Amino acid sequence: MKASILHMRIRSTLEDNLTAAKTAVQKAAKEKPALIALPEYFTVPNCMDDFTDAKKISQKTCTKTLRLLKEVSKEIGDIYLLGGTVLEEDSGKYYNTSTLWRNGKLLAKYKKINPIKAEVKAGVAKGNTPLVVDTDLGRIGMIVCADTFDPPLMKKIAEMGAEIVSLPVAAMGTHPTVKGHPLTEGIARDCGMFVLKVGNVCSNMRGGRSAIIAPWGILGEVTDAPEDSVLSANLDMERLKEYRVKLKKELNSKSTS
C-alpha cells in the first residue's frame, strides 16, 4: 500500500498556501497512493512566525482551509486525505484540529491533546479524546506534533489498535535542533505502527523533517532542499502484522517474567 506525504514550503499568504497545497495533493494523486497527508498548520502564513492570536488565525484560515480540503478530496476520489491541521472553533474555544477525508466527505476529526506553550498562550485549547479510525487501509491513529511527548497517549492509541499513525508537525523557532527521528522511530518500534511524520521546510532542522517510518526503520525522508516535495513509500501491512504478533509475545513474556 502506497502512502504519500507532502513536505511543504510555507508561503507568506493564506492564498498562496492554499494554492500550493492543492497543487501538491494533485501531484501526489497522480502516483495513485492509497493515502496522502499534509503538514500541521499548512495554511498559516510565514511558518507561524506571528502565532499570537488563535481566534484571529482561525477566523482568517479555517473556513477556506476546510473548503479546500473538501474540494480537493472530492477531486482525488477514493484516496484518503489526511488534512494536516487547522485552527477550528468549537463552543468558543479554538483547537488545533486534524481531519481525515475521502471523496469530499469528512470522516474523522481529532483535537490536539498536547498543544505547546506558544499555542496555549495564543489561545489554543487542549483536546481530550484519543482517536483511532477504522478504514479500508487499516486502523489510523490521529495525533499532532507534541502529542508524541505523551507516552500514555501513545500507549493508548496503540492499545486502540492503531496500525498507521498520522503525525502532522510544525516545529517553531524556539524548538531545539534535532538530528534524525529518535522519538518517532521509538514510537514506531515500541508500539508496532507506521508513522507518517509530515512537516514543512521551515522546521526541517528543528524536528520537522518529513519521514515515513516503519517499526523496522525509516522507509524514506525528505532532504534539506527548501522546496515542496512528495515523499512516497510502501506500507507493508502483512509485515506489520507479523511484527505486531512478535511484539505482543515479547511484551507478554516481559510481563510474566
C-alpha positions as CSV (number, residue, x, y, z in Angstrom):
1,M,0.0,0.0,0.0
2,K,1.5,3.3,-1.1
3,A,1.3,6.4,1.2
4,S,2.4,9.8,0.2
5,I,3.3,12.7,2.4
6,L,3.6,16.4,1.3
7,H,6.6,18.3,2.6
8,M,5.8,21.9,2.0
9,R,7.4,25.3,1.8
10,I,5.1,27.6,3.8
11,R,4.3,30.8,1.9
12,S,3.6,34.4,3.2
13,T,-0.1,34.5,2.4
14,L,-3.1,32.2,3.0
15,E,-4.0,32.2,-0.7
16,D,-0.5,31.1,-1.8
17,N,-0.5,28.3,0.8
18,L,-3.9,27.1,-0.3
19,T,-2.7,27.0,-3.9
20,A,0.5,25.2,-3.0
21,A,-1.4,22.6,-1.0
22,K,-3.9,21.9,-3.8
23,T,-1.0,21.6,-6.3
24,A,0.9,19.2,-4.1
25,V,-2.2,17.0,-3.5
26,Q,-2.9,16.9,-7.2
27,K,0.7,16.0,-7.9
28,A,0.7,13.2,-5.4
29,A,-2.6,11.8,-6.5
30,K,-1.1,11.1,-10.0
31,E,1.1,8.5,-8.3
32,K,-2.1,6.8,-7.2
33,P,-1.3,6.3,-3.5
34,A,-3.9,5.0,-1.1
35,L,-3.3,7.9,1.3
36,I,-2.0,11.5,1.1
37,A,-1.0,13.5,4.2
38,L,-0.4,17.3,4.7
39,P,1.6,19.1,7.5
40,E,0.5,20.8,10.7
41,Y,-0.9,24.4,10.1
42,F,0.0,24.2,6.5
43,T,-2.1,27.3,5.5
44,V,-0.9,29.5,8.4
45,P,1.3,32.2,6.7
46,N,5.1,32.6,7.4
47,C,5.6,29.3,9.3
48,M,3.6,30.6,12.3
49,D,6.0,33.5,12.9
50,D,3.0,35.6,14.1
51,F,1.3,32.9,16.1
52,T,-0.1,35.1,18.9
53,D,-3.9,35.1,18.5
54,A,-5.7,31.7,17.9
55,K,-9.1,33.4,17.3
56,K,-7.7,35.7,14.6
57,I,-5.8,32.9,12.9
58,S,-8.8,30.7,13.0
59,Q,-11.1,33.3,11.5
60,K,-8.6,34.0,8.8
61,T,-7.7,30.5,7.8
62,C,-10.2,27.9,9.0
63,T,-13.1,28.1,6.6
64,K,-11.0,28.4,3.5
65,T,-8.7,25.6,4.5
66,L,-11.6,23.2,5.2
67,R,-13.2,24.2,1.9
68,L,-10.0,23.4,0.1
69,L,-9.7,20.0,1.8
70,K,-13.3,19.1,0.9
71,E,-12.9,20.2,-2.7
72,V,-9.5,18.5,-3.4
73,S,-10.6,15.4,-1.6
74,K,-13.7,15.2,-3.9
75,E,-11.4,15.7,-6.8
76,I,-9.0,12.8,-5.9
77,G,-11.8,10.5,-5.1
78,D,-11.1,7.2,-3.2
79,I,-7.7,8.4,-2.0
80,Y,-7.7,9.1,1.8
81,L,-6.6,12.6,2.6
82,L,-5.1,13.5,6.0
83,G,-5.7,17.2,6.1
84,G,-2.8,18.4,8.3
85,T,-4.3,20.7,10.9
86,V,-6.4,23.8,11.1
87,L,-7.4,26.0,14.0
88,E,-11.1,25.3,14.4
89,E,-13.5,27.0,16.8
90,D,-15.8,24.8,18.8
91,S,-18.1,26.2,21.5
92,G,-16.0,29.3,21.8
93,K,-12.7,27.5,22.1
94,Y,-10.0,27.1,19.4
95,Y,-8.5,23.7,18.8
96,N,-5.5,22.5,16.6
97,T,-7.6,20.1,14.6
98,S,-6.6,17.3,12.3
99,T,-9.1,15.9,9.7
100,L,-9.5,12.8,7.6
101,W,-11.3,13.0,4.2
102,R,-12.4,10.7,1.4
103,N,-14.4,11.6,-1.7
104,G,-15.1,15.0,-0.3
105,K,-16.6,13.7,2.9
106,L,-15.2,14.4,6.4
107,L,-14.6,11.0,8.0
108,A,-12.9,12.0,11.3
109,K,-11.7,14.9,13.3
110,Y,-9.1,15.0,16.1
111,K,-8.3,17.8,18.5
112,K,-4.6,18.0,19.6
113,I,-4.4,16.9,23.2
114,N,-0.9,18.5,23.9
115,P,-0.7,22.0,22.4
116,I,2.7,23.6,23.1
117,K,3.2,26.6,25.4
118,A,3.2,29.0,22.5
119,E,-0.2,27.6,21.3
120,V,-1.7,27.8,24.7
121,K,-0.5,31.4,25.2
122,A,-2.1,32.2,21.8
123,G,-5.4,30.7,23.0
124,V,-5.3,27.1,21.6
125,A,-7.4,24.8,23.9
126,K,-6.5,21.2,24.8
127,G,-8.4,18.3,23.3
128,N,-9.1,15.3,25.5
129,T,-10.1,12.4,23.3
130,P,-7.6,9.9,21.6
131,L,-8.7,8.8,18.2
132,V,-8.2,5.7,16.1
133,V,-10.2,5.4,12.9
134,D,-11.2,2.2,11.0
135,T,-10.5,2.5,7.3
136,D,-10.1,0.2,4.3
137,L,-6.4,0.6,4.7
138,G,-6.2,-0.4,8.4
139,R,-6.7,1.5,11.7
140,I,-5.4,5.0,11.5
141,G,-4.4,6.8,14.8
142,M,-4.5,10.6,14.6
143,I,-2.1,12.6,16.7
144,V,-0.4,16.0,16.2
145,C,3.2,17.1,16.8
146,A,3.8,17.4,20.6
147,D,1.4,14.6,21.3
148,T,4.4,12.3,20.7
149,F,5.9,13.6,24.0
150,D,2.9,12.0,25.8
151,P,3.8,8.3,26.4
152,P,0.4,7.4,28.0
153,L,-1.3,8.8,24.9
154,M,1.0,6.8,22.6
155,K,0.3,3.7,24.6
156,K,-3.4,4.4,24.5
157,I,-3.6,4.6,20.7
158,A,-1.5,1.5,20.4
159,E,-4.0,-0.3,22.7
160,M,-6.8,1.0,20.5
161,G,-5.2,-0.9,17.6
162,A,-3.6,1.9,15.5
163,E,-1.5,0.5,12.7
164,I,-0.8,3.7,10.8
165,V,-0.2,7.0,12.8
166,S,-0.9,10.3,11.2
167,L,1.6,12.8,12.6
168,P,1.5,16.4,11.1
169,V,4.2,18.6,12.7
170,A,5.4,22.2,12.5
171,A,8.4,23.0,14.8
172,M,8.5,26.6,15.8
173,G,11.7,28.8,16.1
174,T,12.1,28.0,19.8
175,H,12.3,24.3,19.2
176,P,15.9,22.9,19.7
177,T,17.7,21.3,16.7
178,V,17.0,17.6,16.3
179,K,19.0,15.2,14.2
180,G,17.1,12.3,12.7
181,H,13.9,11.0,14.1
182,P,14.7,9.4,17.5
183,L,11.3,9.9,19.1
184,T,9.2,8.8,16.2
185,E,11.4,5.8,15.4
186,G,11.0,4.7,19.0
187,I,7.2,5.0,18.8
188,A,7.1,3.1,15.6
189,R,9.3,0.3,17.0
190,D,7.8,0.1,20.5
191,C,4.2,0.4,19.5
192,G,4.3,-1.5,16.2
193,M,3.0,1.2,14.0
194,F,3.8,3.0,10.8
195,V,4.3,6.7,11.5
196,L,3.6,9.3,8.8
197,K,5.6,12.4,10.0
198,V,4.6,15.3,7.8
199,G,6.5,18.6,8.4
200,N,7.5,21.7,6.5
201,V,10.7,23.2,5.0
202,C,10.9,25.9,7.7
203,S,11.1,23.4,10.6
204,N,13.4,20.8,8.9
205,M,16.3,21.0,11.3
206,R,14.1,21.6,14.4
207,G,12.5,18.2,14.2
208,G,10.0,18.9,11.4
209,R,11.7,17.0,8.6
210,S,9.1,14.7,7.0
211,A,9.6,11.0,7.0
212,I,7.8,7.7,6.7
213,I,8.8,5.4,9.5
214,A,8.2,1.7,10.0
215,P,8.9,-0.3,13.2
216,W,12.0,-1.8,11.4
217,G,13.4,1.6,10.2
218,I,12.9,4.7,8.1
219,L,11.3,4.0,4.8
220,G,12.1,7.4,3.4
221,E,12.8,11.0,4.5
222,V,13.0,14.4,2.7
223,T,16.2,16.3,2.0
224,D,17.1,19.8,3.3
225,A,16.1,21.3,-0.1
226,P,13.9,24.4,0.6
227,E,11.2,23.3,-1.8
228,D,7.9,21.4,-1.9
229,S,8.3,17.7,-2.3
230,V,6.2,14.5,-2.3
231,L,7.6,11.5,-0.4
232,S,6.1,8.1,-1.0
233,A,6.7,4.7,0.4
234,N,5.1,1.3,0.5
235,L,3.5,0.3,3.8
236,D,3.8,-3.5,4.0
237,M,0.7,-4.3,6.1
238,E,1.5,-8.0,6.2
239,R,5.0,-7.5,7.6
240,L,3.4,-5.1,10.1
241,K,1.0,-7.8,11.3
242,E,3.9,-10.3,11.7
243,Y,5.9,-7.6,13.6
244,R,2.9,-6.9,15.9
245,V,2.4,-10.6,16.7
246,K,6.1,-10.9,17.7
247,L,6.0,-7.7,19.7
248,K,2.9,-8.9,21.6
249,K,4.7,-12.1,22.5
250,E,7.7,-10.2,23.7
251,L,5.6,-7.8,25.9
252,N,3.7,-10.7,27.3
253,S,6.9,-12.5,28.1
254,K,8.3,-9.5,30.0
255,S,5.0,-9.0,31.9
256,T,5.1,-12.6,33.2
257,S,8.8,-12.8,33.9
